[in-house]
Amino acid sequence: MRLTREKIVRLSHKMMDVLVASNDVEFVEDRDTIRQSIVTILTNQLREEEKMDAEARKKISSMKKEILEDSEEWSLLYRKYYAEELRRAGIAAAPEEHRRGQESRR
């Protein structure tokens, strides 16, 4: 997902608001340091997701058969290759993929 720096910063402020409002959170660092860490983590994660997206698209475009991006076949292949990239990165499968796996075992 593509987010501007401004949106990432806004999101970090909203996340901090939730943390501050929680009685279960005790801050051991100042809030701005934590918020800046949130910005860094989100930025790095989005950068990794962009790489996974690019790799999935590259796999589809390198196939012998031309597959149109708006087609159902393209969408299926994209989800498959993107899920492979997530697994390769050590990220758990998306909830819908996990749910499909649970249903197929029944």
C-alpha positions as CSV (number, residue, x, y, z in Angstrom):
1,M,0.0,0.0,0.0
2,R,1.3,3.4,-0.9
3,L,1.2,6.0,1.8
4,T,2.7,9.5,1.7
5,R,5.0,10.6,4.5
6,E,2.3,12.9,5.8
7,K,-0.2,10.0,6.1
8,I,2.3,7.9,7.9
9,V,3.0,10.7,10.4
10,R,-0.7,11.3,10.9
11,L,-1.2,7.5,11.5
12,S,1.6,7.5,14.0
13,H,-0.1,10.4,15.9
14,K,-3.4,8.4,15.9
15,M,-1.5,5.3,17.2
16,M,0.1,7.4,20.0
17,D,-3.3,8.8,20.9
18,V,-4.6,5.2,21.4
19,L,-1.6,4.2,23.4
20,V,-1.9,7.3,25.6
21,A,-5.6,6.7,26.2
22,S,-4.9,3.1,27.3
23,N,-4.5,2.3,31.0
24,D,-2.5,-0.8,30.0
25,V,0.5,1.2,28.6
26,E,3.3,2.6,30.6
27,F,5.8,4.8,28.7
28,V,9.5,4.2,29.4
29,E,10.6,6.6,26.6
30,D,9.3,10.0,25.7
31,R,6.3,10.0,23.5
32,D,7.9,11.7,20.5
33,T,10.7,9.1,20.4
34,I,8.1,6.4,20.4
35,R,6.1,8.1,17.7
36,Q,9.2,8.5,15.5
37,S,10.0,4.8,16.0
38,I,6.4,4.1,14.8
39,V,7.0,6.2,11.7
40,T,10.3,4.3,11.0
41,I,8.7,0.9,11.5
42,L,5.7,1.8,9.2
43,T,7.9,3.2,6.5
44,N,10.2,0.2,6.5
45,Q,7.3,-2.2,6.5
46,L,5.6,-0.4,3.6
47,R,8.9,-0.4,1.7
48,E,9.1,-4.2,2.1
49,E,5.5,-4.7,1.0
50,E,6.3,-2.6,-2.1
51,K,9.2,-5.0,-2.9
52,M,6.9,-8.0,-2.4
53,D,4.3,-6.4,-4.7
54,A,6.9,-5.8,-7.4
55,E,8.2,-9.3,-7.2
56,A,4.7,-10.8,-7.5
57,R,4.0,-8.6,-10.5
58,K,7.4,-9.5,-12.1
59,K,6.6,-13.2,-11.8
60,I,3.2,-12.6,-13.6
61,S,4.7,-10.5,-16.3
62,S,7.5,-13.0,-17.0
63,M,5.1,-15.8,-17.9
64,K,5.0,-16.9,-21.5
65,K,1.2,-16.3,-21.7
66,E,0.2,-12.6,-21.5
67,I,-2.2,-12.1,-18.6
68,L,-4.2,-8.9,-18.4
69,E,-4.0,-7.2,-15.1
70,D,-7.7,-6.7,-14.7
71,S,-8.5,-10.4,-15.3
72,E,-9.5,-13.0,-12.7
73,E,-6.5,-15.1,-13.7
74,W,-4.2,-12.2,-13.0
75,S,-5.8,-11.6,-9.6
76,L,-5.5,-15.2,-8.6
77,L,-1.8,-15.4,-9.6
78,Y,-1.1,-12.1,-7.9
79,R,-2.6,-13.3,-4.6
80,K,-0.7,-16.6,-4.9
81,Y,2.7,-15.0,-5.7
82,Y,2.2,-12.2,-3.1
83,A,1.4,-14.8,-0.4
84,E,4.6,-16.7,-1.4
85,E,6.5,-13.5,-0.9
86,L,4.9,-13.0,2.5
87,R,5.8,-16.5,3.5
88,R,9.4,-16.0,2.3
89,A,9.6,-12.9,4.4
90,G,8.4,-14.8,7.4
91,I,5.1,-13.0,7.6
92,A,1.9,-14.9,8.4
93,A,-0.6,-15.5,5.7
94,A,-3.3,-12.9,5.2
95,P,-6.5,-13.7,7.1
96,E,-8.5,-14.7,4.0
97,E,-5.8,-17.2,3.0
98,H,-5.7,-18.6,6.5
99,R,-9.5,-18.9,6.5
100,R,-9.5,-20.7,3.1
101,G,-6.9,-23.1,4.5
102,Q,-9.0,-23.8,7.5
103,E,-12.1,-24.5,5.4
104,S,-10.3,-26.9,3.1
105,R,-9.2,-29.0,6.1
106,R,-12.8,-29.7,7.1
